Amino acid sequence: MLPDCLSAEGELRCRRLLAGATARLRARPASAAVLVPLCSVRGVPALLYTLRSSRLTGRHKGDVSFPGGKCDPADQDVVHTALRETQEELGLAVPEEHVWGLLQPVYDPQKATVVPVLAGVGPLDPQSLRPNSEEVDEVFALPLAHLLQTQNQGYTHFCQRGHFRYTLPVFLHGPHRVWGLTAVITEFALQLLAPGTYQPRLAGLSWPGAEGLAHPQQPLVSPCQASSTSGLNKGL
């Protein structure tokens, strides 16, 4: 059963669990921050995602992501970075008091630190938002119930020159596939919001720049030659 993570009790539980890490991480420098917006869409708990503009430069154009970006020298900390970028990308103003806390940082292939900031943004209609077309092509929400269904979960094997490097979760069957670091952050959020309900598809979880490697619960038959039926192989 999906816990009532939007209740006052659910919010307080999450804030308490995140309090220690939040205090530590807000005092540390980081390269970037993203907002993980927990919202209610027609009364259903959901996470809000963006589809990055296909007109952007770089390898991540057209990818699903959370709103966010690079830290600016004028930002007080990563929380302010995430809130500022969300305002700029979506026109969505999220008060700082709506921030529940900071999730575990992730690291991009260049080993830059990206800090996820979890916030409750309340009832929301994604179609009512007016995203910045220079940065965002689409805004959509995925219900937590959808993300928690095992048939919508898989994993991606990342390969380089034909050799397995690492494995990350992927979430399927929504408007767009959620993969890469956005899927890692989604997994962190689900573990916090639905303890005991969400079962990670991977025995461990890691990525380039972090300690160790993530491995699927079953060993690979051969590097870059096996994937789950709901996952895929992807070259770097």
TIDO-217209 format. One record per residue (C-alpha): residue number from 1; residue in three letters; x, y negated, z. Coordinates in pm, 1 decimal. Layout:
[NUM "ALA" [X Y Z]]
...
//
This chain:
[1 "MET" [0.0 0.0 0.0]]
[2 "LEU" [126.6 -345.1 -92.6]]
[3 "PRO" [197.8 -547.2 223.2]]
[4 "ASP" [33.8 -887.3 260.6]]
[5 "CYS" [352.4 -1079.2 190.2]]
[6 "LEU" [157.4 -1401.5 131.9]]
[7 "SER" [15.6 -1401.5 483.3]]
[8 "ALA" [157.0 -1622.9 755.8]]
[9 "GLU" [287.0 -1309.9 928.2]]
[10 "GLY" [454.2 -1188.6 610.7]]
[11 "GLU" [619.3 -1523.0 552.1]]
[12 "LEU" [743.6 -1540.6 911.0]]
[13 "ARG" [888.5 -1189.7 887.2]]
[14 "CYS" [1079.0 -1279.8 569.2]]
[15 "ARG" [1203.2 -1610.0 711.1]]
[16 "ARG" [1336.4 -1433.3 1020.7]]
[17 "LEU" [1513.8 -1167.4 815.7]]
[18 "LEU" [1675.2 -1428.8 590.1]]
[19 "ALA" [1762.2 -1685.5 857.6]]
[20 "GLY" [2118.8 -1570.4 926.5]]
[21 "ALA" [2222.5 -1533.3 563.6]]
[22 "THR" [2052.8 -1860.3 473.4]]
[23 "ALA" [2251.4 -2055.6 730.7]]
[24 "ARG" [2577.6 -1901.8 609.3]]
[25 "LEU" [2513.5 -1936.9 237.2]]
[26 "ARG" [2389.1 -2296.4 251.4]]
[27 "ALA" [2728.4 -2392.7 394.0]]
[28 "ARG" [2922.2 -2225.3 112.2]]
[29 "PRO" [2995.0 -2356.5 -238.5]]
[30 "ALA" [2841.6 -2172.2 -533.7]]
[31 "SER" [2838.8 -2204.6 -911.0]]
[32 "ALA" [2462.8 -2190.7 -961.2]]
[33 "ALA" [2130.1 -2128.4 -792.3]]
[34 "VAL" [1790.7 -2002.0 -904.6]]
[35 "LEU" [1449.2 -2030.6 -745.5]]
[36 "VAL" [1256.3 -1707.4 -693.1]]
[37 "PRO" [900.1 -1843.0 -690.4]]
[38 "LEU" [654.8 -1624.7 -499.7]]
[39 "CYS" [308.8 -1734.6 -606.2]]
[40 "SER" [-54.3 -1630.5 -606.2]]
[41 "VAL" [-217.2 -1594.3 -948.2]]
[42 "ARG" [-593.9 -1559.1 -914.2]]
[43 "GLY" [-535.2 -1431.1 -560.9]]
[44 "VAL" [-274.4 -1173.5 -666.6]]
[45 "PRO" [84.0 -1200.0 -529.0]]
[46 "ALA" [331.0 -1243.0 -814.9]]
[47 "LEU" [677.9 -1364.5 -909.7]]
[48 "LEU" [711.8 -1646.2 -1161.5]]
[49 "TYR" [957.1 -1609.2 -1450.7]]
[50 "THR" [1070.2 -1818.1 -1745.0]]
[51 "LEU" [1176.0 -1722.3 -2096.1]]
[52 "ARG" [1482.8 -1928.2 -2176.9]]
[53 "SER" [1461.7 -2134.3 -2493.7]]
[54 "SER" [1586.2 -1966.4 -2809.3]]
[55 "ARG" [1733.7 -2304.1 -2903.6]]
[56 "LEU" [1984.0 -2298.0 -2620.0]]
[57 "THR" [2345.4 -2212.2 -2687.7]]
[58 "GLY" [2517.8 -1920.9 -2521.3]]
[59 "ARG" [2453.5 -1551.1 -2480.0]]
[60 "HIS" [2152.2 -1589.4 -2248.0]]
[61 "LYS" [1923.5 -1782.5 -2481.7]]
[62 "GLY" [1586.7 -1612.1 -2513.7]]
[63 "ASP" [1639.6 -1412.9 -2193.4]]
[64 "VAL" [1397.0 -1382.1 -1905.0]]
[65 "SER" [1520.8 -1570.4 -1599.6]]
[66 "PHE" [1416.1 -1748.4 -1285.0]]
[67 "PRO" [1424.0 -2129.0 -1299.0]]
[68 "GLY" [1764.6 -2260.7 -1199.6]]
[69 "GLY" [2105.7 -2362.9 -1320.4]]
[70 "LYS" [2449.6 -2491.5 -1234.4]]
[71 "CYS" [2514.6 -2678.0 -913.0]]
[72 "ASP" [2557.3 -3051.3 -958.9]]
[73 "PRO" [2805.3 -3249.7 -745.0]]
[74 "ALA" [2513.0 -3464.5 -630.9]]
[75 "ASP" [2322.6 -3162.2 -494.3]]
[76 "GLN" [2336.6 -3128.7 -116.9]]
[77 "ASP" [2348.6 -2748.9 -138.2]]
[78 "VAL" [2219.3 -2452.1 -337.2]]
[79 "VAL" [1863.1 -2504.0 -214.8]]
[80 "HIS" [1859.0 -2852.0 -363.0]]
[81 "THR" [2008.8 -2716.0 -686.2]]
[82 "ALA" [1729.9 -2458.7 -720.0]]
[83 "LEU" [1454.6 -2710.0 -640.3]]
[84 "ARG" [1598.4 -2974.4 -873.7]]
[85 "GLU" [1635.0 -2731.2 -1163.4]]
[86 "THR" [1281.9 -2599.1 -1112.1]]
[87 "GLN" [1145.7 -2953.7 -1128.5]]
[88 "GLU" [1347.6 -3024.4 -1443.1]]
[89 "GLU" [1258.0 -2699.9 -1620.6]]
[90 "LEU" [894.2 -2651.8 -1520.6]]
[91 "GLY" [778.2 -2985.0 -1382.7]]
[92 "LEU" [703.4 -2791.2 -1063.5]]
[93 "ALA" [787.6 -2979.2 -744.9]]
[94 "VAL" [850.7 -2736.7 -458.2]]
[95 "PRO" [892.3 -2897.9 -114.1]]
[96 "GLU" [1199.3 -2782.0 76.5]]
[97 "GLU" [982.0 -2660.6 364.3]]
[98 "HIS" [834.1 -2401.7 124.8]]
[99 "VAL" [1174.3 -2233.0 94.7]]
[100 "TRP" [1173.8 -1905.8 290.0]]
[101 "GLY" [1544.8 -1840.9 266.7]]
[102 "LEU" [1834.9 -1724.0 52.8]]
[103 "LEU" [1871.9 -1376.8 -93.3]]
[104 "GLN" [2200.1 -1197.3 -152.1]]
[105 "PRO" [2417.0 -1379.0 -409.4]]
[106 "VAL" [2482.6 -1217.5 -745.4]]
[107 "TYR" [2777.9 -1260.4 -979.1]]
[108 "ASP" [2775.3 -1313.3 -1353.3]]
[109 "PRO" [3033.8 -1150.3 -1585.2]]
[110 "GLN" [3262.4 -1449.8 -1528.9]]
[111 "LYS" [3234.5 -1379.0 -1151.6]]
[112 "ALA" [3053.1 -1707.2 -1090.4]]
[113 "THR" [2835.8 -1697.3 -777.1]]
[114 "VAL" [2460.1 -1736.9 -833.1]]
[115 "VAL" [2247.0 -1780.5 -519.8]]
[116 "PRO" [1875.3 -1683.0 -531.2]]
[117 "VAL" [1644.6 -1907.6 -326.9]]
[118 "LEU" [1309.9 -1751.8 -231.3]]
[119 "ALA" [1018.8 -1992.8 -197.5]]
[120 "GLY" [643.9 -1966.1 -159.2]]
[121 "VAL" [484.3 -2193.2 -417.6]]
[122 "GLY" [121.3 -2108.5 -338.3]]
[123 "PRO" [-168.9 -2059.3 -582.7]]
[124 "LEU" [-53.8 -2118.1 -938.1]]
[125 "ASP" [-172.1 -2091.6 -1296.3]]
[126 "PRO" [139.7 -2044.2 -1511.2]]
[127 "GLN" [-49.1 -2178.8 -1812.0]]
[128 "SER" [-102.3 -2511.2 -1634.6]]
[129 "LEU" [271.9 -2578.2 -1615.5]]
[130 "ARG" [438.3 -2801.6 -1870.6]]
[131 "PRO" [788.8 -2661.4 -1911.1]]
[132 "ASN" [1072.7 -2854.8 -2069.6]]
[133 "SER" [1075.8 -2720.3 -2425.9]]
[134 "GLU" [1448.0 -2789.3 -2452.2]]
[135 "GLU" [1513.1 -2525.3 -2186.1]]
[136 "VAL" [1208.2 -2298.4 -2160.7]]
[137 "ASP" [999.5 -2126.4 -2427.7]]
[138 "GLU" [746.1 -1961.5 -2195.6]]
[139 "VAL" [641.7 -1927.4 -1831.5]]
[140 "PHE" [476.5 -1608.5 -1706.0]]
[141 "ALA" [404.6 -1425.8 -1381.1]]
[142 "LEU" [438.2 -1057.6 -1298.5]]
[143 "PRO" [223.4 -926.9 -1011.1]]
[144 "LEU" [415.6 -755.2 -733.7]]
[145 "ALA" [185.9 -456.9 -781.8]]
[146 "HIS" [307.2 -428.6 -1142.5]]
[147 "LEU" [673.2 -453.9 -1042.8]]
[148 "LEU" [624.8 -190.2 -771.7]]
[149 "GLN" [479.2 72.6 -1005.7]]
[150 "THR" [745.8 330.9 -1084.3]]
[151 "GLN" [635.4 360.0 -1447.8]]
[152 "ASN" [735.9 -4.7 -1492.5]]
[153 "GLN" [1085.5 48.2 -1350.1]]
[154 "GLY" [1396.2 175.5 -1525.2]]
[155 "TYR" [1763.1 102.0 -1552.9]]
[156 "THR" [2007.1 -25.9 -1813.3]]
[157 "HIS" [2351.3 122.3 -1874.6]]
[158 "PHE" [2593.2 -149.8 -1980.4]]
[159 "CYS" [2875.5 -33.2 -2202.6]]
[160 "GLN" [3190.8 -181.3 -2346.2]]
[161 "ARG" [3379.2 -26.1 -2637.6]]
[162 "GLY" [3175.5 290.0 -2597.9]]
[163 "HIS" [3249.0 337.2 -2228.9]]
[164 "PHE" [3008.6 307.9 -1936.8]]
[165 "ARG" [3078.3 6.1 -1714.9]]
[166 "TYR" [2783.1 -37.3 -1480.9]]
[167 "THR" [2408.3 11.3 -1439.7]]
[168 "LEU" [2141.8 -241.6 -1344.4]]
[169 "PRO" [1764.8 -214.3 -1288.8]]
[170 "VAL" [1513.6 -317.4 -1552.9]]
[171 "PHE" [1140.4 -392.1 -1519.7]]
[172 "LEU" [921.3 -305.5 -1815.6]]
[173 "HIS" [574.0 -329.7 -1968.8]]
[174 "GLY" [513.7 -697.3 -1891.3]]
[175 "PRO" [506.1 -979.9 -2147.0]]
[176 "HIS" [886.9 -956.8 -2159.0]]
[177 "ARG" [1146.6 -714.0 -2027.3]]
[178 "VAL" [1315.4 -825.7 -1704.4]]
[179 "TRP" [1676.4 -712.9 -1703.7]]
[180 "GLY" [2030.5 -818.9 -1612.9]]
[181 "LEU" [2091.5 -1031.7 -1306.7]]
[182 "THR" [1726.2 -1142.7 -1306.0]]
[183 "ALA" [1627.4 -779.9 -1251.2]]
[184 "VAL" [1886.0 -748.8 -971.7]]
[185 "ILE" [1738.0 -1053.9 -798.8]]
[186 "THR" [1387.1 -913.9 -853.4]]
[187 "GLU" [1498.9 -593.7 -682.6]]
[188 "PHE" [1633.6 -787.4 -384.7]]
[189 "ALA" [1303.2 -974.9 -357.0]]
[190 "LEU" [1096.4 -654.9 -372.5]]
[191 "GLN" [1306.1 -489.3 -104.2]]
[192 "LEU" [1236.8 -786.2 121.6]]
[193 "LEU" [869.7 -838.7 34.0]]
[194 "ALA" [762.8 -474.3 20.4]]
[195 "PRO" [983.2 -278.1 263.4]]
[196 "GLY" [914.0 91.6 245.6]]
[197 "THR" [705.5 44.7 -69.2]]
[198 "TYR" [974.1 -39.0 -322.0]]
[199 "GLN" [1222.0 240.0 -384.6]]
[200 "PRO" [1525.4 121.5 -582.8]]
[201 "ARG" [1593.5 328.1 -893.1]]
[202 "LEU" [1966.8 316.1 -823.3]]
[203 "ALA" [2148.9 486.5 -538.6]]
[204 "GLY" [2367.8 179.1 -500.7]]
[205 "LEU" [2352.6 -162.8 -658.7]]
[206 "SER" [2638.3 -369.4 -789.6]]
[207 "TRP" [2758.7 -559.1 -1094.3]]
[208 "PRO" [3079.1 -707.8 -1233.2]]
[209 "GLY" [3247.0 -919.4 -968.6]]
[210 "ALA" [3092.1 -736.4 -674.3]]
[211 "GLU" [3228.9 -440.5 -484.1]]
[212 "GLY" [3195.5 -100.9 -647.6]]
[213 "LEU" [2965.1 7.3 -926.1]]
[214 "ALA" [2599.2 94.5 -934.7]]
[215 "HIS" [2511.1 446.7 -1037.8]]
[216 "PRO" [2176.5 601.3 -1129.4]]
[217 "GLN" [2050.2 868.3 -891.5]]
[218 "GLN" [2134.8 1131.6 -1153.7]]
[219 "PRO" [2486.8 1136.6 -1305.0]]
[220 "LEU" [2530.5 1025.9 -1663.5]]
[221 "VAL" [2571.1 1305.9 -1916.8]]
[222 "SER" [2830.9 1105.2 -2106.9]]
[223 "PRO" [2934.6 738.8 -2098.0]]
[224 "CYS" [2683.3 526.5 -2292.2]]
[225 "GLN" [2502.4 831.8 -2425.6]]
[226 "ALA" [2230.0 871.6 -2166.2]]
[227 "SER" [1954.8 653.4 -2031.2]]
[228 "SER" [1623.8 695.1 -1856.0]]
[229 "THR" [1318.5 713.1 -2078.8]]
[230 "SER" [1224.8 368.1 -1952.6]]
[231 "GLY" [1577.3 228.2 -1966.1]]
[232 "LEU" [1826.0 165.6 -2240.6]]
[233 "ASN" [2192.7 138.5 -2324.0]]
[234 "LYS" [2334.3 -203.1 -2400.1]]
[235 "GLY" [2675.6 -294.9 -2532.8]]
[236 "LEU" [2867.3 -592.3 -2399.8]]
//
